Amino acid sequence: MRTPWRRCTRVCPHCLRTLSRERLAYVCAGRPACADDRALASADPWAGSAVCGTCGRTATRLRCTACDGRLPEGYLRTPGRLVALVGPAGSGKSTFIGVLLHELLHGLGAELDAALLPCDDTTVLDYRERYARHLYEERHTVPRTAGHDAGRPLVLRLGRVRRGRFGRARERVLTLVFLDVAGEHFVSREPLETRLRHLAAADAVIVLLDPGDLPGAPVPAGGVPGRSGEVLARVLAHLGGGGKVTVPVAVALTKADLLWPHLPEHSPLHRARRPGPVFDADDRAAVHAELRALLWRWQERQLDARLARFCADYQLFAVSMLGTAPRRDGGLGLGGVVRPHRVEDPLMWLLHRFGALDRERKGR
């Protein structure tokens, strides 16, 4: 099943407001005085370029005048699919962002023959300072996001060229919007409405759940019992407006390494993903079925029933960002090395849903 394109309007990937003509202006790379150039402000954004009346340079980049965020090159022509990330406190959103982006930049991107490009310099600096420095230089967990710190989202473009049946090259693009909002905001209606505008604009959502919040799961408590289920219910209600959620929803149990000792040896949750730029449908079905069975075993039938009732298209995942629990002081285990397990699986599924990955052919 492939998910059809559903969004015709363009939205700013930074503030998620609709990009009307009045909210677009060209950005000049010249002197600071060029920032207020009238010729750039009045130029047609669909023209592709404009000449700065202050310094005479040709500008091709656009910015959103509502938030001053710069749009990716060619964004109006190919906005791509917007993927949003949500999750309660303690589910590991910050660690998931840091590890997934590191994997895409250092191996997975090349494996998929996909290009990952940050939207602007702010995204590059934020990724290095908020995530990569802690995890891969200091070998420490990412500090918990403060309740008052919504920050600016990390905006990246993941593009992959795929050839169709008749050899025609078609590019599929995902615009990844990672807004690292403190988990406390997901349990209050007001912040959910005002701060999480990216949910309404998203073409797909990744929901992270902490298995330690599920009362029946055989792992140490990771937060308030039932909190993950409560957050999931609020997110689905926000997305569906009381009806079915029509966008793909990837629900990922984090900290899967805590589950491994309690699983049989043959469990598909132990397996690593088979490398390659293809989607393994049989493996995906096995993991999803195993997780549904676990939810029932943990007396989490309500969570499973809620997903089946309110989601037109969803899948269950189990990921481990670090490979083992960190030490009490926050240092990484396993010799201080990040050893992720299937952290890319939700993204692989979405790439397949949006026509960017072929299904693996058996017998080859």
Number of C-alpha atoms within 10 A of each C-alpha: 8 10 16 10 10 10 14 7 11 18 21 27 29 22 18 21 17 15 18 12 13 12 18 24 25 29 25 26 15 15 9 9 10 19 17 13 19 13 16 25 20 14 18 15 21 12 8 16 17 23 17 24 14 17 14 12 14 17 17 17 20 27 19 26 16 16 13 16 18 22 22 22 16 13 18 18 10 15 23 22 24 25 22 23 23 26 27 27 26 22 25 22 27 21 22 23 21 21 23 19 19 19 15 18 15 11 11 18 19 15 13 19 15 21 16 20 16 18 22 16 10 16 16 15 13 15 18 17 10 17 24 22 16 18 23 18 11 13 18 22 22 21 12 15 19 13 12 10 10 15 13 17 19 22 23 22 23 20 21 22 17 18 13 9 7 6 8 10 12 13 14 20 23 24 26 25 22 22 22 21 26 22 20 18 21 25 18 11 11 11 13 17 14 9 15 23 15 26 22 14 22 23 24 27 23 20 26 27 28 26 27 26 22 25 17 17 19 14 20 13 14 16 17 14 16 17 22 28 20 14 24 23 16 17 22 21 15 18 21 16 10 10 14 17 22 17 19 22 24 22 21 25 22 26 26 25 21 19 20 14 12 11 13 10 11 8 12 19 25 19 13 10 17 11 11 13 19 19 24 21 14 11 16 17 13 13 20 18 15 16 20 19 15 16 17 15 12 14 15 19 14 12 20 17 13 14 21 14 12 19 20 14 18 19 22 22 26 26 22 25 25 26 20 19 17 15 13 8 8 13 19 23 18 14 8 17 16 20 16 19 22 22 23 19 20 21 16 19 21 25 23 19 19 22 19 26 21 16 14 14 10 7 4 4
